[in-house]
Structure formats: C-alpha cells, structure tokens
Amino acid sequence: MPSDAVAKKSTTDVGDAVEYEHHEQSSKASASAGLNLNVLGALGGVFSSKSSKDTDDADGTVTERKEEHSAVKGVAAGNLGANAAANAEQKAKATRAQIQDK
C-alpha cells in the first residue's frame, strides 16, 4: 500500500489502530593530512696555517709569526610538501505509518 494512502486513512474507523514510527540516522567523517620535509646540506672548507719563529741573537727575543687562512663553502636546499583530504557524510531516514484493522 502506498505511503500516501496510509497517511490519508481516517482514524475514526472502528478497529484496532497500530502506529509505527522508525528513525534512522548515521554520520561518518574522515580526515587525513601529510607533511613531507626534505633538507639537504653540504659544507666544505679548507684550513691552512703557517707559523715561524725568529730569535734575535742580540737580545734573545723570540718573535713568532702565524698566518692562517680559511675558506668555507656551503650549499643547502629544502623541499616542503603538504596535502590534506577530508570527507563527511550524513544520512537521515524517518518512516511513520498508521495501520488500522477493521
């Protein structure tokens, strides 16, 4: 019997009346995220030093000379990636019926 016919039946008829009501509801949600970080670096250097000592014969003074050189070179690179996703779903269903027997 179609549901609109059930809704149109009169409640004044003689007989037992049965009411039926049904509710159904569901929800679902999900989410995900990701992060990716890559760092690459290189460092190189050259260090050198020279030292010399001189002694003065006249008064015995010692003179020390130092010469230092350094060079440093560096390179760095980075990469950053991110992603995200989300999903949501909701369902609701309601049924109501009124049945009368004569």
trRosetta pair geometry for C-beta under 8 A, 3 or more apart (Angstrom, degrees):
i j d omega theta_ij theta_ji phi_ij phi_ji
1 5 5.3 -110 174 79 95 127
1 6 5.9 108 118 -55 117 94
2 5 4.7 94 66 3 85 104
2 6 7.3 -151 99 -6 48 85
3 6 5.5 -51 -151 34 40 115
3 7 6.4 40 152 -20 68 104
3 97 7.1 -97 -131 -96 85 92
4 7 5.6 -52 -148 36 36 113
4 8 6.4 32 154 -19 65 109
5 8 5.8 -60 -147 37 32 108
5 9 7.1 52 153 -43 62 90
6 9 6.1 -34 -159 -1 35 115
6 97 5.3 -31 158 -145 152 83
6 98 6.3 147 166 52 94 64
6 99 6.9 -40 -142 -79 111 67
7 98 7.5 92 -104 32 41 103
9 13 7.4 -53 173 3 97 133
9 98 6.7 -152 65 95 116 100
9 100 6.1 -171 147 19 138 116
10 13 5.6 115 86 -26 96 92
11 17 6.6 30 -144 -107 85 148
11 98 7.3 -39 -89 154 97 145
11 100 7.3 175 -122 -66 49 141
13 100 5.5 113 71 135 123 149
13 102 6.5 -69 160 -94 121 89
14 102 6.6 65 83 -142 75 72
15 100 5.1 107 85 170 120 90
15 101 4.7 -155 175 90 125 51
15 102 4.4 -88 -71 -102 139 30
16 100 7.1 171 85 -152 42 59
16 101 5.1 4 52 48 89 103
17 98 6.6 -9 -170 -174 101 95
17 99 7.4 152 -158 83 52 45
17 100 4.9 -21 -103 -101 72 86
18 98 7.4 163 84 -156 51 48
18 99 4.8 -14 62 64 101 94
18 100 7.5 -179 21 -82 69 37
18 101 7.7 44 -6 -11 106 96
19 96 7.8 -15 -172 -167 89 84
19 97 7.5 163 -158 89 46 53
19 98 5.3 -13 -108 -108 73 80
20 95 7.5 -24 121 119 99 97
20 96 7.1 162 91 -154 63 40
20 97 4.5 -3 60 59 108 95
20 98 7.4 -167 25 -76 72 36
20 99 7.1 28 -3 1 112 104
21 94 7.9 -15 -170 -170 81 87
21 95 7.3 166 -154 90 38 60
21 96 5.0 4 -111 -111 77 81
21 97 7.9 -167 -72 28 44 59
22 93 7.8 -20 118 117 98 93
22 94 7.0 162 89 -155 61 43
22 95 4.3 3 55 55 107 100
22 96 7.6 -161 27 -70 65 46
23 92 8.0 -23 -168 -166 82 85
23 93 7.5 154 -159 87 39 58
23 94 5.3 -3 -108 -108 71 82
24 91 7.7 -22 121 119 94 99
24 92 7.2 156 89 -157 60 42
24 93 4.3 -5 61 59 105 101
24 94 7.5 -166 27 -72 67 43
25 90 7.8 -7 -170 -173 86 86
25 91 7.0 175 -149 93 44 60
25 92 4.8 3 -109 -110 86 78
25 93 7.5 -167 -71 26 49 62
26 90 7.3 179 93 -150 53 47
26 91 5.0 7 54 54 92 99
27 88 7.8 -16 -170 -169 87 87
27 89 7.3 163 -155 90 45 57
27 90 4.8 -3 -109 -109 80 84
27 91 7.8 -165 -73 26 43 61
28 87 8.0 -18 119 118 92 95
28 88 7.2 165 92 -153 56 45
28 89 4.7 -3 60 59 98 98
28 90 7.6 -172 26 -75 61 47
29 86 7.6 -10 -171 -172 89 89
29 87 7.0 169 -151 91 48 57
29 88 4.5 0 -109 -109 89 82
29 89 7.5 -174 -74 25 51 60
30 86 7.2 174 93 -151 53 49
30 87 5.0 2 56 56 91 99
30 88 7.9 -173 25 -74 54 50
31 84 7.5 -7 -172 -172 92 91
31 85 7.0 174 -150 92 51 54
31 86 4.5 -3 -107 -108 88 83
31 87 7.5 -172 -74 24 51 61
32 84 7.1 175 92 -150 53 51
32 85 5.3 3 55 55 91 94
32 86 7.9 -174 24 -76 56 49
33 82 7.4 -6 -174 -172 92 91
33 83 7.1 177 -151 92 51 52
33 84 4.5 -4 -108 -107 86 86
33 85 7.8 -174 -76 24 50 58
34 81 8.0 -8 114 114 98 90
34 82 6.8 172 90 -150 59 49
34 83 5.1 5 52 54 100 90
34 84 7.6 -168 23 -73 62 50
35 80 7.8 -22 -168 -165 84 84
35 81 7.5 157 -158 88 40 56
35 82 5.2 -4 -107 -106 70 86
36 79 7.7 -23 119 116 96 93
36 80 7.2 155 86 -157 61 40
36 81 4.3 -4 58 60 107 99
36 82 7.4 -166 24 -72 69 44
37 78 7.3 -17 -168 -167 81 101
37 79 7.4 161 -154 85 39 57
37 80 5.4 2 -108 -109 75 77
37 81 8.0 -162 -69 29 41 62
38 78 6.8 159 88 -156 59 52
38 79 4.4 1 56 55 105 102
38 80 7.9 -156 29 -69 66 41
39 76 7.1 -10 -171 -169 89 101
39 77 7.6 167 -152 88 47 48
39 78 4.9 -9 -105 -107 74 89
39 79 7.9 -161 -69 27 41 63
40 76 7.0 163 89 -153 53 54
40 77 5.1 -6 60 59 99 91
40 78 7.5 -176 24 -80 66 44
41 74 7.0 -3 -172 -172 98 100
41 75 7.0 171 -151 91 54 53
41 76 4.2 -7 -106 -106 91 88
41 77 7.7 -179 -77 23 53 56
42 74 6.8 172 90 -150 54 56
42 75 5.0 4 54 55 97 94
42 76 7.7 -171 24 -75 57 52
43 72 7.0 -9 -170 -171 91 99
43 73 7.6 163 -153 87 48 48
43 74 4.6 -7 -107 -106 76 95
44 72 7.4 164 90 -153 43 55
44 73 5.3 -13 66 62 89 93
44 74 7.5 171 24 -81 59 50
45 70 6.6 3 -179 -174 114 90
45 71 6.3 174 -152 91 69 52
45 72 4.1 -17 -101 -104 110 73
45 73 7.0 170 -82 19 57 63
46 69 7.8 -14 114 117 94 96
46 70 7.0 173 89 -150 56 47
46 71 4.9 7 51 53 95 97
47 68 7.7 -15 -169 -169 83 94
47 69 7.5 163 -155 90 40 59
47 70 4.8 0 -110 -110 75 90
48 68 7.3 167 92 -153 50 52
48 69 4.9 -2 61 59 93 99
48 70 7.6 -179 26 -77 58 51
49 66 6.5 -11 -173 -170 108 93
49 67 6.7 160 -158 86 58 51
49 68 4.3 -13 -106 -104 94 78
49 69 7.3 -176 -79 23 48 63
50 66 7.2 159 85 -156 52 46
50 67 4.4 -2 56 56 99 102
50 68 7.8 -162 25 -71 59 42
51 64 6.7 -3 -172 -177 103 94
51 65 6.7 166 -153 89 54 54
51 66 4.6 -11 -103 -103 91 75
51 67 7.4 -173 -75 22 46 63
52 64 7.4 170 88 -154 42 52
52 65 4.9 -5 57 57 87 101
53 62 6.0 -12 -170 -172 105 100
53 63 7.1 153 -158 81 53 47
53 64 5.0 -19 -103 -102 79 76
53 65 7.7 -174 -80 20 32 69
54 62 7.3 155 81 -158 45 51
54 63 4.6 -13 62 61 96 100
54 64 7.9 -174 23 -78 65 32
54 65 7.4 33 -2 -7 103 106
55 60 6.9 -21 -173 -153 99 43
55 61 7.3 163 -154 84 53 41
55 62 5.2 -22 -100 -102 76 71
55 63 7.7 -176 -80 21 28 70
56 59 5.6 7 104 47 120 77
56 60 6.7 -42 76 17 78 8
56 61 4.4 14 32 52 121 88
56 62 7.8 -137 12 -69 76 27
56 63 7.1 66 -31 -11 97 105
57 60 7.7 21 -152 -71 20 47
